[in-house]
Amino acid sequence: PKKKRAYVKPQCLSEPIYETLALACGK
Amino acid sequence: MKGYIVRNPKLAWREVDGEMVIISPEDSQVHELNETASLIWKHADGRSLEEIAERISTEYEVSLEAARADIGELVAALEQKQLVFVATEVKG
């Protein structure tokens, strides 16, 4: 039978855009 | 499980390595969905929550009941963040 994939509870992580950009530019 | 889920059309989103990254310009937030949540997001095009729960339980090792509960929880969070809208009926 078709093998099912391992289940992980669906989640949404949110944060301000500037924090993501700050992390991306190494600050 | 009742209701139909639709994405907020004002958002920008893109899939990166199987996970969805959503930009909400109105409140300057970035939202990251894991793989399972990303699948739900992809199906948020007017389909019923029940249909999505069935799809999740078919594709993943999870019971329909557990999928329903988890989807309900996620959709409530997404709705609160104004990423999706849940309608009781779809207008044709």
Backbone of each chain as nested JSON, in Angstrom:
{
  "chains": [
    {"id": "A", "residues": [
      {"number": 1, "name": "PRO", "atoms": {"N": [0.836, -1.195, 0.0], "CA": [0.0, 0.0, 0.0], "C": [0.875, 1.25, 0.0]}},
      {"number": 2, "name": "LYS", "atoms": {"N": [0.303, 2.376, -0.455], "CA": [1.052, 3.626, -0.526], "C": [1.52, 4.028, 0.871]}},
      {"number": 3, "name": "LYS", "atoms": {"N": [2.819, 4.254, 1.005], "CA": [3.379, 4.584, 2.312], "C": [3.033, 6.024, 2.685]}},
      {"number": 4, "name": "LYS", "atoms": {"N": [2.536, 6.204, 3.91], "CA": [2.181, 7.548, 4.362], "C": [3.407, 8.249, 4.929]}},
      {"number": 5, "name": "ARG", "atoms": {"N": [3.391, 9.579, 4.852], "CA": [4.515, 10.359, 5.351], "C": [4.348, 10.624, 6.846]}},
      {"number": 6, "name": "ALA", "atoms": {"N": [5.481, 10.827, 7.515], "CA": [5.455, 11.115, 8.953], "C": [4.718, 12.43, 9.191]}},
      {"number": 7, "name": "TYR", "atoms": {"N": [3.866, 12.419, 10.201], "CA": [3.024, 13.592, 10.459], "C": [3.662, 14.519, 11.481]}},
      {"number": 8, "name": "VAL", "atoms": {"N": [3.643, 15.793, 11.17], "CA": [4.073, 16.829, 12.111], "C": [2.915, 17.801, 12.245]}},
      {"number": 9, "name": "LYS", "atoms": {"N": [2.587, 18.164, 13.473], "CA": [1.466, 19.072, 13.698], "C": [1.682, 20.384, 12.937]}},
      {"number": 10, "name": "PRO", "atoms": {"N": [0.669, 20.842, 12.185], "CA": [0.835, 22.08, 11.415], "C": [1.036, 23.29, 12.319]}},
      {"number": 11, "name": "GLN", "atoms": {"N": [2.053, 24.091, 11.989], "CA": [2.356, 25.255, 12.821], "C": [2.702, 26.471, 11.981]}},
      {"number": 12, "name": "CYS", "atoms": {"N": [2.43, 27.645, 12.545], "CA": [2.752, 28.914, 11.888], "C": [3.561, 29.764, 12.857]}},
      {"number": 13, "name": "LEU", "atoms": {"N": [4.775, 30.127, 12.446], "CA": [5.614, 31.004, 13.262], "C": [5.617, 32.388, 12.627]}},
      {"number": 14, "name": "SER", "atoms": {"N": [5.392, 33.415, 13.446], "CA": [5.33, 34.777, 12.922], "C": [6.301, 35.675, 13.667]}},
      {"number": 15, "name": "GLU", "atoms": {"N": [6.882, 36.623, 12.932], "CA": [7.76, 37.605, 13.565], "C": [7.8, 38.849, 12.687]}},
      {"number": 16, "name": "PRO", "atoms": {"N": [8.202, 39.987, 13.268], "CA": [8.287, 41.207, 12.457], "C": [9.297, 41.041, 11.326]}},
      {"number": 17, "name": "ILE", "atoms": {"N": [9.008, 41.637, 10.191], "CA": [9.877, 41.505, 9.019], "C": [11.284, 42.004, 9.316]}},
      {"number": 18, "name": "TYR", "atoms": {"N": [11.415, 43.115, 10.06], "CA": [12.748, 43.683, 10.261], "C": [13.66, 42.735, 11.028]}},
      {"number": 19, "name": "GLU", "atoms": {"N": [13.082, 41.888, 11.907], "CA": [13.913, 40.921, 12.642], "C": [14.487, 39.881, 11.691]}},
      {"number": 20, "name": "THR", "atoms": {"N": [13.654, 39.443, 10.756], "CA": [14.106, 38.456, 9.771], "C": [15.207, 39.05, 8.904]}},
      {"number": 21, "name": "LEU", "atoms": {"N": [15.008, 40.296, 8.485], "CA": [16.01, 40.952, 7.644], "C": [17.299, 41.172, 8.425]}},
      {"number": 22, "name": "ALA", "atoms": {"N": [17.167, 41.521, 9.706], "CA": [18.35, 41.74, 10.532], "C": [19.158, 40.45, 10.656]}},
      {"number": 23, "name": "LEU", "atoms": {"N": [18.453, 39.336, 10.832], "CA": [19.139, 38.04, 10.912], "C": [19.803, 37.715, 9.583]}},
      {"number": 24, "name": "ALA", "atoms": {"N": [19.108, 38.03, 8.489], "CA": [19.628, 37.713, 7.16], "C": [20.896, 38.498, 6.864]}},
      {"number": 25, "name": "CYS", "atoms": {"N": [20.997, 39.735, 7.392], "CA": [22.195, 40.52, 7.087], "C": [23.216, 40.415, 8.213]}},
      {"number": 26, "name": "GLY", "atoms": {"N": [23.008, 39.475, 9.139], "CA": [24.02, 39.163, 10.139], "C": [24.099, 40.133, 11.295]}},
      {"number": 27, "name": "LYS", "atoms": {"N": [23.097, 40.967, 11.457], "CA": [23.112, 41.917, 12.565], "C": [22.275, 41.357, 13.707]}}
    ]},
    {"id": "B", "residues": [
      {"number": 1, "name": "MET", "atoms": {"N": [-16.891, 18.975, 10.64], "CA": [-16.015, 20.13, 10.443], "C": [-16.584, 20.979, 9.307]}},
      {"number": 2, "name": "LYS", "atoms": {"N": [-17.069, 22.181, 9.638], "CA": [-17.736, 22.989, 8.624], "C": [-16.899, 24.212, 8.267]}},
      {"number": 3, "name": "GLY", "atoms": {"N": [-17.106, 24.705, 7.07], "CA": [-16.448, 25.929, 6.652], "C": [-15.525, 25.717, 5.469]}},
      {"number": 4, "name": "TYR", "atoms": {"N": [-15.295, 26.817, 4.775], "CA": [-14.417, 26.824, 3.609], "C": [-13.338, 27.865, 3.855]}},
      {"number": 5, "name": "ILE", "atoms": {"N": [-12.125, 27.547, 3.457], "CA": [-10.995, 28.414, 3.782], "C": [-10.439, 29.065, 2.515]}},
      {"number": 6, "name": "VAL", "atoms": {"N": [-10.183, 30.374, 2.62], "CA": [-9.658, 31.142, 1.488], "C": [-8.498, 32.004, 1.975]}},
      {"number": 7, "name": "ARG", "atoms": {"N": [-7.421, 32.041, 1.185], "CA": [-6.265, 32.869, 1.533], "C": [-6.598, 34.352, 1.373]}},
      {"number": 8, "name": "ASN", "atoms": {"N": [-5.973, 35.183, 2.208], "CA": [-6.099, 36.632, 2.066], "C": [-5.345, 37.052, 0.799]}},
      {"number": 9, "name": "PRO", "atoms": {"N": [-6.031, 37.655, -0.174], "CA": [-5.375, 37.982, -1.45], "C": [-4.337, 39.097, -1.344]}},
      {"number": 10, "name": "LYS", "atoms": {"N": [-4.285, 39.801, -0.203], "CA": [-3.344, 40.92, -0.06], "C": [-1.934, 40.46, 0.316]}},
      {"number": 11, "name": "LEU", "atoms": {"N": [-1.755, 39.166, 0.524], "CA": [-0.467, 38.662, 1.006], "C": [0.436, 38.222, -0.138]}},
      {"number": 12, "name": "ALA", "atoms": {"N": [1.739, 38.298, 0.115], "CA": [2.723, 37.744, -0.825], "C": [3.274, 36.477, -0.191]}},
      {"number": 13, "name": "TRP", "atoms": {"N": [3.357, 35.397, -0.956], "CA": [3.859, 34.155, -0.377], "C": [4.622, 33.349, -1.407]}},
      {"number": 14, "name": "ARG", "atoms": {"N": [5.546, 32.558, -0.9], "CA": [6.382, 31.736, -1.773], "C": [6.819, 30.493, -1.007]}},
      {"number": 15, "name": "GLU", "atoms": {"N": [6.959, 29.393, -1.743], "CA": [7.403, 28.143, -1.123], "C": [8.921, 28.065, -1.169]}},
      {"number": 16, "name": "VAL", "atoms": {"N": [9.533, 27.825, -0.012], "CA": [10.992, 27.699, 0.072], "C": [11.3, 26.371, 0.758]}},
      {"number": 17, "name": "ASP", "atoms": {"N": [11.922, 25.454, 0.034], "CA": [12.263, 24.129, 0.577], "C": [11.046, 23.429, 1.187]}},
      {"number": 18, "name": "GLY", "atoms": {"N": [9.93, 23.489, 0.5], "CA": [8.736, 22.775, 0.962], "C": [7.968, 23.48, 2.061]}},
      {"number": 19, "name": "GLU", "atoms": {"N": [8.464, 24.647, 2.492], "CA": [7.767, 25.394, 3.538], "C": [7.366, 26.77, 3.01]}},
      {"number": 20, "name": "MET", "atoms": {"N": [6.194, 27.215, 3.423], "CA": [5.643, 28.453, 2.904], "C": [6.106, 29.645, 3.728]}},
      {"number": 21, "name": "VAL", "atoms": {"N": [6.554, 30.682, 3.03], "CA": [6.924, 31.937, 3.688], "C": [5.938, 32.991, 3.2]}},
      {"number": 22, "name": "ILE", "atoms": {"N": [5.234, 33.607, 4.14], "CA": [4.172, 34.557, 3.801], "C": [4.541, 35.932, 4.344]}},
      {"number": 23, "name": "ILE", "atoms": {"N": [4.463, 36.934, 3.48], "CA": [4.735, 38.31, 3.895], "C": [3.409, 39.057, 3.981]}},
      {"number": 24, "name": "SER", "atoms": {"N": [3.208, 39.691, 5.135], "CA": [2.003, 40.481, 5.347], "C": [2.408, 41.951, 5.404]}},
      {"number": 25, "name": "PRO", "atoms": {"N": [2.295, 42.679, 4.283], "CA": [2.804, 44.05, 4.233], "C": [2.059, 45.02, 5.142]}},
      {"number": 26, "name": "GLU", "atoms": {"N": [0.807, 44.751, 5.422], "CA": [0.018, 45.7, 6.211], "C": [0.503, 45.824, 7.649]}},
      {"number": 27, "name": "ASP", "atoms": {"N": [0.956, 44.698, 8.232], "CA": [1.453, 44.773, 9.609], "C": [2.934, 44.402, 9.705]}},
      {"number": 28, "name": "SER", "atoms": {"N": [3.618, 44.379, 8.545], "CA": [5.066, 44.119, 8.495], "C": [5.455, 42.847, 9.245]}},
      {"number": 29, "name": "GLN", "atoms": {"N": [4.743, 41.773, 8.951], "CA": [5.039, 40.494, 9.593], "C": [5.431, 39.465, 8.536]}},
      {"number": 30, "name": "VAL", "atoms": {"N": [6.315, 38.555, 8.936], "CA": [6.625, 37.417, 8.078], "C": [6.168, 36.163, 8.822]}},
      {"number": 31, "name": "HIS", "atoms": {"N": [5.496, 35.278, 8.102], "CA": [4.939, 34.067, 8.709], "C": [5.55, 32.859, 8.008]}},
      {"number": 32, "name": "GLU", "atoms": {"N": [5.981, 31.89, 8.788], "CA": [6.562, 30.678, 8.217], "C": [5.717, 29.478, 8.615]}},
      {"number": 33, "name": "LEU", "atoms": {"N": [5.309, 28.718, 7.619], "CA": [4.499, 27.525, 7.867], "C": [5.364, 26.287, 7.688]}},
      {"number": 34, "name": "ASN", "atoms": {"N": [5.199, 25.31, 8.575], "CA": [5.933, 24.057, 8.378], "C": [5.286, 23.253, 7.242]}},
      {"number": 35, "name": "GLU", "atoms": {"N": [5.837, 22.089, 6.96], "CA": [5.407, 21.324, 5.776], "C": [3.907, 21.021, 5.779]}},
      {"number": 36, "name": "THR", "atoms": {"N": [3.406, 20.576, 6.929], "CA": [1.991, 20.204, 7.013], "C": [1.102, 21.438, 6.873]}},
      {"number": 37, "name": "ALA", "atoms": {"N": [1.49, 22.513, 7.544], "CA": [0.713, 23.752, 7.453], "C": [0.764, 24.309, 6.027]}},
      {"number": 38, "name": "SER", "atoms": {"N": [1.891, 24.097, 5.351], "CA": [2.034, 24.567, 3.969], "C": [1.062, 23.84, 3.046]}},
      {"number": 39, "name": "LEU", "atoms": {"N": [0.862, 22.552, 3.307], "CA": [-0.086, 21.782, 2.492], "C": [-1.501, 22.331, 2.681]}},
      {"number": 40, "name": "ILE", "atoms": {"N": [-1.823, 22.67, 3.918], "CA": [-3.14, 23.253, 4.212], "C": [-3.277, 24.592, 3.48]}},
      {"number": 41, "name": "TRP", "atoms": {"N": [-2.206, 25.389, 3.532], "CA": [-2.2, 26.704, 2.87], "C": [-2.439, 26.562, 1.36]}},
      {"number": 42, "name": "LYS", "atoms": {"N": [-1.777, 25.58, 0.758], "CA": [-1.923, 25.37, -0.689], "C": [-3.36, 25.021, -1.061]}},
      {"number": 43, "name": "HIS", "atoms": {"N": [-4.045, 24.351, -0.129], "CA": [-5.419, 23.933, -0.411], "C": [-6.449, 24.982, 0.019]}},
      {"number": 44, "name": "ALA", "atoms": {"N": [-5.962, 26.106, 0.541], "CA": [-6.878, 27.151, 1.013], "C": [-7.346, 28.003, -0.163]}},
      {"number": 45, "name": "ASP", "atoms": {"N": [-8.062, 27.365, -1.071], "CA": [-8.529, 28.07, -2.263], "C": [-10.039, 27.925, -2.414]}},
      {"number": 46, "name": "GLY", "atoms": {"N": [-10.706, 27.862, -1.267], "CA": [-12.157, 27.714, -1.295], "C": [-12.616, 26.306, -0.999]}},
      {"number": 47, "name": "ARG", "atoms": {"N": [-11.646, 25.41, -0.751], "CA": [-12.03, 24.035, -0.406], "C": [-12.556, 23.983, 1.024]}},
      {"number": 48, "name": "SER", "atoms": {"N": [-13.284, 22.931, 1.324], "CA": [-13.825, 22.79, 2.672], "C": [-12.749, 22.274, 3.617]}},
      {"number": 49, "name": "LEU", "atoms": {"N": [-12.88, 22.63, 4.884], "CA": [-11.93, 22.173, 5.9], "C": [-11.973, 20.65, 6.016]}},
      {"number": 50, "name": "GLU", "atoms": {"N": [-13.154, 20.095, 5.825], "CA": [-13.306, 18.632, 5.892], "C": [-12.509, 17.958, 4.777]}},
      {"number": 51, "name": "GLU", "atoms": {"N": [-12.572, 18.547, 3.596], "CA": [-11.842, 17.999, 2.442], "C": [-10.33, 18.031, 2.698]}},
      {"number": 52, "name": "ILE", "atoms": {"N": [-9.869, 19.122, 3.301], "CA": [-8.435, 19.258, 3.6], "C": [-8.023, 18.249, 4.675]}},
      {"number": 53, "name": "ALA", "atoms": {"N": [-8.881, 18.068, 5.68], "CA": [-8.584, 17.099, 6.746], "C": [-8.468, 15.685, 6.167]}},
      {"number": 54, "name": "GLU", "atoms": {"N": [-9.354, 15.362, 5.243], "CA": [-9.306, 14.036, 4.602], "C": [-8.016, 13.865, 3.813]}},
      {"number": 55, "name": "ARG", "atoms": {"N": [-7.615, 14.929, 3.132], "CA": [-6.383, 14.889, 2.332], "C": [-5.164, 14.67, 3.24]}},
      {"number": 56, "name": "ILE", "atoms": {"N": [-5.135, 15.392, 4.355], "CA": [-4.01, 15.276, 5.302], "C": [-3.947, 13.857, 5.877]}},
      {"number": 57, "name": "SER", "atoms": {"N": [-5.103, 13.322, 6.274], "CA": [-5.107, 11.988, 6.892], "C": [-4.786, 10.896, 5.876]}},
      {"number": 58, "name": "THR", "atoms": {"N": [-5.024, 11.179, 4.596], "CA": [-4.683, 10.218, 3.544], "C": [-3.18, 10.219, 3.278]}},
      {"number": 59, "name": "GLU", "atoms": {"N": [-2.606, 11.411, 3.315], "CA": [-1.202, 11.563, 2.926], "C": [-0.231, 11.342, 4.093]}},
      {"number": 60, "name": "TYR", "atoms": {"N": [-0.691, 11.626, 5.313], "CA": [0.185, 11.536, 6.486], "C": [-0.324, 10.483, 7.473]}},
      {"number": 61, "name": "GLU", "atoms": {"N": [0.573, 10.068, 8.351], "CA": [0.229, 9.076, 9.372], "C": [-0.512, 9.754, 10.52]}},
      {"number": 62, "name": "VAL", "atoms": {"N": [-1.762, 10.084, 10.283], "CA": [-2.572, 10.744, 11.306], "C": [-4.038, 10.374, 11.067]}},
      {"number": 63, "name": "SER", "atoms": {"N": [-4.775, 10.239, 12.161], "CA": [-6.194, 9.904, 12.02], "C": [-6.974, 11.126, 11.544]}},
      {"number": 64, "name": "LEU", "atoms": {"N": [-8.134, 10.881, 10.988], "CA": [-8.976, 11.978, 10.497], "C": [-9.368, 12.906, 11.65]}},
      {"number": 65, "name": "GLU", "atoms": {"N": [-9.653, 12.321, 12.81], "CA": [-10.06, 13.12, 13.975], "C": [-8.94, 14.065, 14.416]}},
      {"number": 66, "name": "ALA", "atoms": {"N": [-7.717, 13.514, 14.48], "CA": [-6.574, 14.337, 14.898], "C": [-6.285, 15.419, 13.862]}},
      {"number": 67, "name": "ALA", "atoms": {"N": [-6.408, 15.061, 12.586], "CA": [-6.182, 16.041, 11.512], "C": [-7.203, 17.171, 11.616]}},
      {"number": 68, "name": "ARG", "atoms": {"N": [-8.447, 16.817, 11.868], "CA": [-9.502, 17.832, 12.019], "C": [-9.159, 18.804, 13.149]}},
      {"number": 69, "name": "ALA", "atoms": {"N": [-8.763, 18.239, 14.291], "CA": [-8.462, 19.068, 15.464], "C": [-7.286, 20.004, 15.182]}},
      {"number": 70, "name": "ASP", "atoms": {"N": [-6.223, 19.46, 14.586], "CA": [-5.027, 20.269, 14.317], "C": [-5.3, 21.346, 13.263]}},
      {"number": 71, "name": "ILE", "atoms": {"N": [-6.075, 20.991, 12.253], "CA": [-6.406, 21.966, 11.208], "C": [-7.266, 23.081, 11.802]}},
      {"number": 72, "name": "GLY", "atoms": {"N": [-8.206, 22.696, 12.648], "CA": [-9.054, 23.694, 13.303], "C": [-8.23, 24.683, 14.11]}},
      {"number": 73, "name": "GLU", "atoms": {"N": [-7.226, 24.149, 14.811], "CA": [-6.343, 24.985, 15.636], "C": [-5.513, 25.93, 14.758]}},
      {"number": 74, "name": "LEU", "atoms": {"N": [-4.938, 25.372, 13.696], "CA": [-4.103, 26.187, 12.8], "C": [-4.934, 27.259, 12.104]}},
      {"number": 75, "name": "VAL", "atoms": {"N": [-6.085, 26.872, 11.59], "CA": [-6.926, 27.815, 10.851], "C": [-7.389, 28.952, 11.764]}},
      {"number": 76, "name": "ALA", "atoms": {"N": [-7.674, 28.639, 13.023], "CA": [-8.062, 29.69, 13.976], "C": [-6.917, 30.687, 14.151]}},
      {"number": 77, "name": "ALA", "atoms": {"N": [-5.687, 30.174, 14.225], "CA": [-4.51, 31.049, 14.37], "C": [-4.294, 31.881, 13.108]}},
      {"number": 78, "name": "LEU", "atoms": {"N": [-4.445, 31.251, 11.947], "CA": [-4.252, 31.97, 10.677], "C": [-5.333, 33.031, 10.487]}},
      {"number": 79, "name": "GLU", "atoms": {"N": [-6.524, 32.71, 10.939], "CA": [-7.64, 33.656, 10.815], "C": [-7.412, 34.859, 11.732]}},
      {"number": 80, "name": "GLN", "atoms": {"N": [-6.887, 34.584, 12.915], "CA": [-6.607, 35.661, 13.868], "C": [-5.53, 36.606, 13.317]}},
      {"number": 81, "name": "LYS", "atoms": {"N": [-4.581, 36.033, 12.577], "CA": [-3.509, 36.838, 11.972], "C": [-3.926, 37.428, 10.626]}},
      {"number": 82, "name": "GLN", "atoms": {"N": [-5.184, 37.196, 10.259], "CA": [-5.761, 37.694, 9.001], "C": [-5.02, 37.179, 7.767]}},
      {"number": 83, "name": "LEU", "atoms": {"N": [-4.563, 35.939, 7.851], "CA": [-3.909, 35.313, 6.697], "C": [-4.935, 34.572, 5.846]}},
      {"number": 84, "name": "VAL", "atoms": {"N": [-5.997, 34.106, 6.483], "CA": [-7.055, 33.393, 5.755], "C": [-8.419, 33.889, 6.234]}},
      {"number": 85, "name": "PHE", "atoms": {"N": [-9.414, 33.591, 5.427], "CA": [-10.799, 33.854, 5.81], "C": [-11.536, 32.518, 5.781]}},
      {"number": 86, "name": "VAL", "atoms": {"N": [-12.42, 32.331, 6.744], "CA": [-13.217, 31.103, 6.76], "C": [-14.666, 31.482, 6.505]}},
      {"number": 87, "name": "ALA", "atoms": {"N": [-15.228, 30.9, 5.451], "CA": [-16.614, 31.176, 5.092], "C": [-17.471, 29.965, 5.414]}},
      {"number": 88, "name": "THR", "atoms": {"N": [-18.716, 30.223, 5.747], "CA": [-19.618, 29.108, 6.032], "C": [-20.166, 28.519, 4.743]}},
      {"number": 89, "name": "GLU", "atoms": {"N": [-20.151, 29.327, 3.677], "CA": [-20.576, 28.803, 2.384], "C": [-19.826, 29.531, 1.281]}},
      {"number": 90, "name": "VAL", "atoms": {"N": [-19.658, 28.851, 0.154], "CA": [-18.95, 29.44, -0.975], "C": [-19.96, 29.961, -1.971]}},
      {"number": 91, "name": "LYS", "atoms": {"N": [-19.78, 31.227, -2.345], "CA": [-20.687, 31.805, -3.335], "C": [-20.143, 31.538, -4.72]}},
      {"number": 92, "name": "GLY", "atoms": {"N": [-20.971, 30.984, -5.588], "CA": [-20.525, 30.608, -6.915], "C": [-20.495, 31.751, -7.89]}}
    ]}
  ]
}
